Amino acid sequence: MEPSLFESSSGDAPSAPLAARMRPRSLDDFVGQTHLVGEGRALRRAIESDSVPSIILWGPPGSGKTTLADVVAHATGARFVQLSAVNAGVADLRKVVAEAQASRRIGKRTVLFIDEIHRFNKAQQDAVLPFVEDGTITLIGATTENPSFEVNAALLSRARVFTLHALDDTDIERLVDRALSDSERGLGKLQVRLEAPARTALVNLANGDARSALGALEFAASIATPENGERVVTTAMIEDAMQRRATGYDKSGESHYDTISALIKSVRGSDPDAAVYWLARMLDAGEDPLFIARRLVILASEDVGLADSRGLAVAIAAQQAVHFIGMPEGFYPLAHATLYLATAPKSNSIGRAYSAALRDVRETRNDPVPLHLRNAPTGLMRELGYGRDYKYAHEDYATMAHEAGRPPSERLQQYLPENLCDRRYFEPGGQGEEPALQRWIAQRRNVRPGDERS
């Protein structure tokens, strides 16, 4: 009997993609993820004893999430139902629940596998929540996105999260060799010979994605011309079939934030090699260059700051340049700014000064602006003392050399409210151009460099 809309299909049909046909039916055939399904691991014991709880499988594309669910489908005595969040809705969920309730009355459990569960909105996730909680269904969700952000907290609390990793090269090699030799579900009948350099290229370009590797292998084998009873697959065929490396990069997903974080921290850590590498990773994956430019502008003030004020000008110029010329040539100004900022002296004094000032804004009394600093556009305001006794700043600075021995409150006019007159928010660092600022600020505050400040 053909499977219904909701029933699991083994994927063994000849028309199914090679990756679907080659899915293992047992844990013994499962490749990779030994931290989850290796001998003695909790998830393996749960599958073997048919006692899998509600779980979320989180991992990159091609890491085996759907395959692991398929293993559960073959191992469980429960009714196994599969939905894809791409095309299923609340009505589909309700139908599954109704069938599960009917099965439960005759003593049969229902395991519901929802692929790409992160694509379900809150209402859809809420629709399944009470039935997971009361045991009507056991949920297995698969997602490439961080469940902390994409799965409702209530649903997440009722399921255990298992993290899958990208497969290593050895795992990919095993899967490729298995597909080449398997005459029932793989390419064995085609007598495909994968040249050694082509095998290396395939594994390298797959980047830990089993589905990508098997898909490229199948396509390359299909375009290979049979010679002397075999199909020889060359490196050129693999590269033509793959087109580009499987990056696993999602511009709206976790990899987007992880990679920009790596770029920022590499620049902050003054490692130009790492910084330009992460820049290349992002651009090669199709990241919005203006997003990167915005982050570099922030970096220029946050982490380079007054140690090299030219950094901000370089970053702004890069943003304008990439907006003006676009890609692919836009990588030049972006790389220019990235390398400049990575090799520039570093200071976070700007952020520290602002944070300290903001803390006082929020934690102390907000006194009125001192009278001598107020605007005085009308006669009444001037009569009330607005702007009175204000010293023109350029003349005020000129008195500094003659009055350096007097307290700051007597030497220069006060710009802070009276209750904060002793505050020192800006503390220049010791790199780049900031030591000169340190000396200037110390002189203005009438203290020697290194003296303790209030």
C-alpha positions in Angstrom: 0.0 0.0 0.0 1.3 3.5 -0.9 2.1 5.7 2.1 -0.5 8.4 2.8 0.2 12.1 2.8 1.5 11.9 6.4 3.2 8.5 6.4 7.0 8.1 6.3 8.5 6.9 3.0 11.7 5.0 2.9 13.0 7.0 -0.1 14.1 3.7 -1.8 12.2 4.4 -5.0 14.5 4.5 -8.1 13.4 8.0 -8.8 14.4 9.3 -5.4 17.7 11.2 -5.1 20.8 9.1 -4.2 21.0 10.7 -0.7 17.4 9.6 0.0 18.0 6.1 -1.4 21.1 5.6 0.7 19.6 6.5 4.0 20.5 3.8 6.6 17.7 1.8 8.1 19.6 1.0 11.3 21.9 2.6 13.8 24.7 0.2 12.7 24.7 1.8 9.3 24.5 5.4 10.5 27.6 7.4 9.8 28.9 10.1 12.1 27.4 11.8 15.3 29.0 9.2 17.6 28.6 11.6 20.5 24.9 11.0 20.1 24.5 7.5 18.7 27.7 5.8 19.6 27.7 2.7 21.7 26.3 3.4 25.2 25.1 6.9 24.4 21.7 7.9 25.8 20.0 8.6 22.4 21.2 5.3 21.0 19.8 3.4 24.0 16.5 5.2 23.7 16.2 4.3 20.0 17.1 0.7 20.6 14.7 0.3 23.4 11.9 2.2 21.5 11.6 4.8 24.2 12.6 8.0 22.3 11.3 11.0 24.2 10.3 14.3 22.4 13.5 15.6 21.0 14.8 18.5 18.8 17.6 17.6 16.4 19.7 20.7 15.7 22.5 20.7 13.1 23.7 22.0 9.8 22.4 20.7 6.4 23.4 17.2 5.5 24.5 16.2 9.1 21.9 13.4 9.4 18.9 14.9 11.1 16.3 13.4 8.7 18.3 10.2 8.4 18.3 9.8 12.2 14.5 10.3 12.2 14.3 7.7 9.5 16.2 5.3 11.7 13.7 5.9 14.4 10.9 5.2 12.0 12.3 1.8 11.1 13.2 1.0 14.8 10.0 2.1 16.5 6.9 0.0 17.0 4.9 3.2 17.2 3.0 4.8 14.3 5.5 7.2 12.6 4.2 10.3 10.9 6.3 12.8 9.0 5.5 16.4 8.2 7.5 19.2 6.6 7.0 22.7 8.1 7.6 24.1 4.6 4.1 23.0 3.4 2.2 21.8 6.5 -0.2 24.0 8.4 -2.4 23.9 11.5 -5.0 21.8 9.7 -2.4 19.1 9.0 -1.3 19.1 12.6 -4.9 18.7 13.8 -5.4 15.8 11.4 -2.3 14.1 12.8 -3.4 14.7 16.3 -6.9 13.3 15.6 -5.3 10.1 14.1 -2.9 9.9 17.1 -5.8 10.1 19.6 -7.5 7.3 17.7 -4.3 5.2 17.7 -3.8 5.9 21.4 -7.2 4.5 22.3 -6.1 1.1 20.8 -2.8 1.3 22.6 -0.5 2.5 19.8 1.8 5.4 20.2 2.4 8.1 17.5 5.8 9.6 16.7 5.5 12.8 14.8 8.6 14.0 12.9 8.5 17.7 11.8 11.3 18.6 9.4 12.5 22.2 9.5 10.4 22.9 12.5 11.9 26.4 12.8 9.7 27.4 9.9 6.5 26.9 12.0 5.3 30.1 13.4 4.2 30.5 17.1 0.6 29.6 16.4 1.6 26.4 14.6 4.0 25.4 17.4 1.4 26.2 20.0 -1.0 23.9 18.2 1.1 20.9 18.8 2.3 21.8 22.3 -0.6 20.4 24.5 -0.5 17.1 22.7 3.3 16.8 23.3 2.7 17.6 26.9 -0.1 15.0 27.5 1.7 12.3 25.5 -0.7 12.0 22.6 2.4 12.4 20.3 6.1 12.1 20.7 7.7 14.9 18.8 10.9 14.7 16.8 11.8 18.1 15.3 14.7 18.8 13.0 16.1 22.3 12.5 19.2 24.0 11.1 18.5 27.0 13.3 19.3 27.6 16.9 16.2 26.2 18.8 16.8 28.9 21.5 15.6 31.5 19.0 13.3 29.5 16.7 11.4 27.1 18.9 8.9 28.3 21.5 10.3 28.2 25.0 7.2 26.1 26.2 7.8 23.5 23.5 11.5 23.6 24.0 11.1 22.8 27.7 9.2 19.6 26.8 11.8 18.3 24.5 15.5 17.5 24.8 17.8 19.2 22.3 20.5 17.0 20.6 23.1 18.9 18.6 24.5 17.3 15.4 27.8 18.4 13.9 28.9 18.7 10.3 30.3 15.4 9.2 34.1 15.1 9.0 35.9 14.1 5.8 36.3 10.5 6.8 32.5 10.2 7.3 31.9 11.7 3.8 34.4 9.3 2.3 32.6 6.3 3.9 29.2 7.5 2.5 30.7 8.1 -1.0 32.3 4.7 -1.0 29.2 3.0 0.2 27.1 4.7 -2.5 29.6 3.6 -5.2 29.6 0.0 -4.2 25.9 -0.5 -3.3 24.2 -2.1 -6.3 20.7 -2.1 -4.8 20.2 1.5 -3.7 23.4 3.2 -4.9 25.5 3.5 -8.1 27.0 0.0 -8.0 25.2 -1.2 -11.2 26.6 1.8 -13.2 30.2 0.7 -12.6 31.2 4.2 -11.6 35.0 4.8 -11.1 35.7 7.9 -9.1 39.3 9.1 -9.7 41.3 9.7 -6.6 41.7 13.5 -7.2 38.0 13.7 -7.9 37.2 11.8 -4.7 39.4 14.3 -2.8 37.7 17.3 -4.5 34.2 15.9 -3.8 34.9 15.4 -0.1 36.5 18.8 0.1 33.7 20.7 -1.6 31.0 18.9 0.3 32.2 20.7 3.4 30.7 18.1 5.8 27.3 18.0 4.0 26.4 14.4 3.1 23.4 15.3 1.0 25.6 17.7 -1.1 28.3 15.1 -1.6 25.9 12.4 -2.8 23.9 14.7 -4.9 27.1 15.9 -6.7 28.3 12.4 -7.1 25.0 11.2 -8.6 25.0 14.1 -11.1 28.6 13.6 -12.1 28.0 9.9 -12.7 25.0 10.7 -14.8 27.0 13.0 -17.2 30.1 10.6 -17.4 30.3 8.9 -20.7 30.6 5.1 -20.4 33.9 3.7 -21.6 34.9 0.1 -21.5 32.0 -0.8 -19.3 32.6 1.9 -16.6 31.8 5.6 -16.0 34.9 7.5 -15.1 34.3 10.6 -12.9 37.0 13.2 -13.1 37.8 16.2 -10.9 36.4 18.5 -13.6 33.1 16.6 -13.5 32.9 16.9 -9.8 33.6 20.6 -9.9 31.1 21.1 -12.6 28.5 19.1 -10.7 29.1 20.9 -7.4 29.6 24.4 -8.9 30.6 25.8 -5.5 31.4 24.6 -2.0 28.5 23.8 0.2 29.0 26.6 2.8 26.0 25.9 5.1 25.9 29.7 5.5 22.4 31.3 6.1 22.3 35.1 5.9 19.4 35.2 8.3 20.5 32.3 10.6 23.0 31.6 13.3 26.0 31.2 11.0 25.5 34.8 9.9 25.9 36.0 13.5 28.7 33.5 14.4 30.8 34.5 11.4 30.4 38.3 11.8 31.3 37.7 15.5 34.5 35.9 14.4 35.3 38.8 12.1 34.8 41.4 14.8 36.8 39.6 17.4 39.6 39.0 14.9 39.8 42.7 14.1 39.6 43.5 17.8 42.4 41.0 18.5 44.6 42.6 15.8 44.8 39.5 13.7 44.7 40.7 10.1 45.0 37.1 8.7 41.9 35.8 10.6 40.0 39.0 9.9 40.4 38.9 6.1 39.6 35.2 6.2 36.3 35.7 7.9 35.5 38.6 5.6 36.2 36.3 2.6 34.0 33.6 4.1 31.1 35.9 4.4 31.4 37.5 1.0 31.8 34.1 -0.7 28.6 32.9 1.0 26.7 35.9 -0.4 26.5 38.1 2.7 25.2 41.6 2.2 28.4 43.7 1.8 26.7 46.7 3.4 25.9 44.7 6.5 29.7 44.0 6.8 30.4 47.7 6.1 28.1 48.8 8.9 29.8 46.5 11.4 33.2 47.9 10.4 32.0 51.4 11.0 30.9 50.4 14.5 34.3 48.6 15.0 36.2 51.7 14.0 34.8 53.7 17.0 34.2 50.8 19.4 37.5 49.1 19.3 40.0 51.5 17.5 38.5 54.8 18.6 40.7 57.7 19.4 43.8 55.5 19.3 43.6 56.0 15.5 40.7 58.3 14.5 41.5 57.8 10.9 40.0 54.3 11.2 36.4 55.7 11.3 37.1 57.7 8.1 38.5 54.6 6.4 35.4 52.6 7.5 33.0 55.2 6.3 34.9 55.5 3.0 34.6 51.7 2.6 30.9 51.8 3.2 30.4 54.5 0.6 32.7 52.8 -1.9 31.0 49.4 -1.7 27.6 51.1 -2.0 28.9 53.1 -5.0 30.7 50.3 -6.9 28.8 47.2 -5.7 30.1 43.6 -5.9 32.3 41.8 -6.7 34.8 44.6 -6.8 33.4 45.9 -3.5 35.6 43.4 -1.7 38.6 45.8 -2.2 37.4 48.6 0.0 35.9 46.1 2.5 39.3 44.3 2.7 41.1 47.7 2.9 39.0 48.7 5.9 39.2 45.3 7.6 43.0 45.2 7.3 43.4 48.8 8.4 41.3 48.3 11.5 42.9 45.0 12.3 46.4 46.5 12.3 45.4 49.8 13.9 46.2 50.4 17.6 43.1 49.6 19.8 41.2 51.6 22.4 37.7 51.2 23.9 37.9 54.5 25.7 35.0 55.9 23.8 32.6 53.1 24.9 33.9 53.3 28.4 33.4 57.0 28.6 29.9 56.9 27.3 28.9 53.9 29.5 30.2 55.7 32.6 28.4 58.9 31.7 25.2 57.0 31.0 25.4 55.2 34.3 25.4 58.6 36.1 22.6 59.8 33.9 20.5 56.9 35.0 21.6 56.6 38.6 22.0 60.2 39.8 19.7 63.2 40.1 19.4 64.9 36.7 20.1 68.5 37.9 19.2 71.4 35.6 21.7 72.7 33.1 23.9 75.2 34.9 22.8 78.8 34.2 26.0 79.8 32.5 25.7 77.0 29.9 22.0 77.7 29.0 20.8 79.2 25.8 19.6 82.8 26.2 17.6 83.8 23.1 15.2 86.2 24.9 15.6 89.2 27.2 13.7 87.4 30.0 16.1 84.5 29.9 19.1 86.9 30.1 17.4 88.7 33.1 17.1 85.3 34.8 20.8 84.7 34.4 20.8 82.4 31.4 24.2 82.4 29.8 25.6 84.9 32.4 29.3 84.4 33.4 29.9 82.0 30.4 33.5 82.2 29.4 34.2 81.9 25.7 35.9 78.5 25.5 38.9 79.6 23.3 39.7 82.4 25.7 39.2 80.0 28.7 41.8 77.6 27.3 44.3 80.4 27.0 44.3 80.9 30.8 45.2 77.3 31.4 49.0 77.9 31.2 48.8 80.8 33.7 46.5 79.1 36.2 47.8 75.5 36.1 48.4 75.4 39.8 44.9 76.3 40.8 42.0 73.8 41.4 40.0 73.0 38.2 36.9 74.5 39.7 38.7 77.8 40.0 40.9 77.5 36.9 38.3 76.7 34.2 34.6 77.0 34.1 32.5 74.0 35.0 30.6 72.2 32.3 29.1 69.3 34.4 26.2 69.8 36.8 27.4 70.7 40.3 26.6 67.3 41.8 28.9 65.7 39.2 31.7 68.2 39.0 34.3 65.7 40.1 33.4 63.0 37.6 36.0 61.7 35.2 34.4 59.7 32.4 37.0 59.8 29.6 40.2 57.9 30.4 42.4 57.7 27.3 44.3 54.4 26.8 48.0 53.9 26.1 48.0 52.9 22.4 48.3 54.9 19.3 47.4 58.6 19.6 45.8 58.3 23.0 48.9 58.9 25.1 49.0 62.5 23.8 45.3 62.8 24.7 46.1 61.4 28.1 48.7 64.1 28.7 46.4 66.8 27.5 43.5 65.7 29.6 45.8 65.3 32.7 47.0 68.9 32.2 43.4 70.2 31.8 42.3 68.4 34.9 45.3 69.8 36.8 46.7 66.3 37.6 49.9 64.6 36.5 49.7 61.5 34.3 49.4 58.4 36.6 47.9 60.3 39.5 44.8 58.7 41.0 41.7 60.3 39.7 38.3 60.5 41.4 
